Amino acid sequence: MKLLARLVRALWVFGLIFVSYLAQYGLTLLVERWEKDPTTGRERQELPDWVKRRRKRLDERNADRLLRGMLELRGVYIKLGQILSIMGGFLPRVYTKKLEQLQDAVPPQPYDAIERAFFESLGKLPSECFERFDKTPLAAASLGQVHVAWLKPEREGEEATKVAVKVLYPGIRDVIAVDVQVIRLALHVYQWFVPVRGLERVYESLLDLLRRETEYLHEARCMERMQKNFARERDVLFPSVVWDVTSSDVLTMTFMEGTKINKLDEIKAQNIEPRSVAIRFVESFYKQIFIDRFFHADPHPGNFLVQPGRNPRRPKIVVL
């Protein structure tokens, strides 16, 4: 029943946007037919300003509508919005600007749901695995959320190790199965009216991304592989996997401190040169793509932190 209600809500959001543009398209055809040059009788090449203004307001209204819908539906739609905000060249700029909020402004799920998902995956409650587990999430993403916790010390007198625990949302795989069908339908309808190439690749990339991002054991292995690739470079850092508290739905890693890479004022306040950060960031991706041929494929600001190095021109990049 919940999945059916979700399907109806998703179709309503996309349907409302589609119908509004259909009405705008009809208005445009009507204006093009009746708005003629009085001297030649030919149709004007340019639409009247009032039609353009109406289209601009419609784009803004529908961008807000899409953002609200994605935040309400969560899951796959937030992931799709994140992808479109980065590579949505076939959308009006107002859309990509609005959808950028989805990169780090995702509302969290209640702790009870996270605790249930944790127990179903590991057979233990967080309180049994950690000395302390913060019920308030550090960050919420499209498919899961991250909580701060502290491992139980191995020896008496030792300090507890701070870790980040990423938990996949309960039932998210069933939600994905419904969502991808709605998205596929929406993309097909979009192509009827806007003949854009490459939408199939967006859909296929989304499916592949969802498959990989809902398998935390795969992500953990990728983290370790990339960490080994940069083992000789002390200014590119990665968290380490805590395998005893990691499963296909739970990923526990050492907690990494740092400033989000797009917080320029905070970076400058630490006497770090933003240009040096940019150079080191690009250099790290050159190595990933051209040397290792194994690269980070979700490069939004929430996944990269900056730490001070030995001098302002040699900062450290933390890759999450």
Residue, then its C-alpha position, 0 to 999 in steps of 0.5 A: m500500500k505504501l509503495l502504491a501511494r508513493l507511485v501515485r505521488a510521484l506520477w502526480v508530481f511529474g504529471l502536474i509539471f508535464v500538463s503545465y508545459l503542455a498548456q504553455y506549448g499550446l499557448t505558444l502555438l496559438v500566439e505563433r498563429w495569431e501574432k503576425d507582422p501587420t505589414t507582411g502577414r507573416e508569423r513573427q520569428e520572436l515570441p512576444d515578451w509576455v509569453k517569454r515572461r510567462r515561460k520563465r515564471l513557469d520554469e521557476r514554479n515547476a523547479d520549486r515543484l520538482l524540488r519539493g516533490m523530490l524532497e518529499l519522495r526522497g530515495v531515488y528522486i533525490k539521487l536523480g536530482q543530484i545527478l541532474s544538478i551536475m549534468g542536467g544540461f538539457l534542463p533550464r538553468v533554474y532547475t539545476k540551480k534549485l536541485e543543487q540544494l539536494q547535494d546536502a539539504v536532505p531531511p533525515q529519517p527518524y532514529d527508530a527506522i535506522e535502528r531497525a535497519f541496523f538490527e536487521s542487517l547485523g543482528k545487533l542493536p547499535s548500543e551493543c556494537f558501540e560504546r556510544f551512538d549519536k541518534t542525531p544524524l551527522a548527514a542524510a543522503s538519498l539512500g541512507q544516513v550517517h551517524v557518529a559513534w564511538l567504538k568500545p576500547e579494546r583495553e581499559g584506559e584507552e580512548a574510544t575511537k570515533v567512527a562514522v556509521k552509514v546505514l541504508y534506509p529500510g526497504i529502500r530496494d523495494v522503493i527503488a524498484v517502483d521509482v525507476q519505473v516512474i522515472r523511465l516513464a517520465l523520461h520517455v514522455y520528456q523525449w516526445f516533446v524535447p528531442v534530446r540525445g543522451l537521456e537513455r544514458v542518464y537512466e542507465s547510469l542512474l540504475d548502475l549507480l543505484r545498484r552500486e550505492t545500495e551495496y555497502l560491501h562493494e563501497a567498502r572494498c572500493m574505499e580500501r582499493m583507492q586508499k592503497n592507490f594513494a598510499r604513498e601520497r600523504d596529502v590525500l586521505f581516506p577513512s578506514v573500514v571497520w569490518d566488524v561493524t560493516s555489512s551490505d546495509v551498514l558501513t562503519m569507517t573511521f571518522m575524518e575531520g575537515t572543512k567541506i571543500n566548497k566552504l571558501d571562507e572557512i578554508k581561508a580562515q585556516n590559512i589555506e590557499p583555495r587555489s592550492v586546494a583546487i590544484r591538488f584536487v584536480e591532480s588527485f583526479y588525474k591520478q585516479i582517471f589516467i593512472d589508476r583507471f579507478f575513480h571517485a564517481d560522485p564528486h559533489p562537495g559533501n564528499f570532499l573535505v580539506q585539512p591544513g597541511r604543513n604549509p598553506r600551499r600543500p593542504k590535505i584532501v579528505v575523500l569520502 
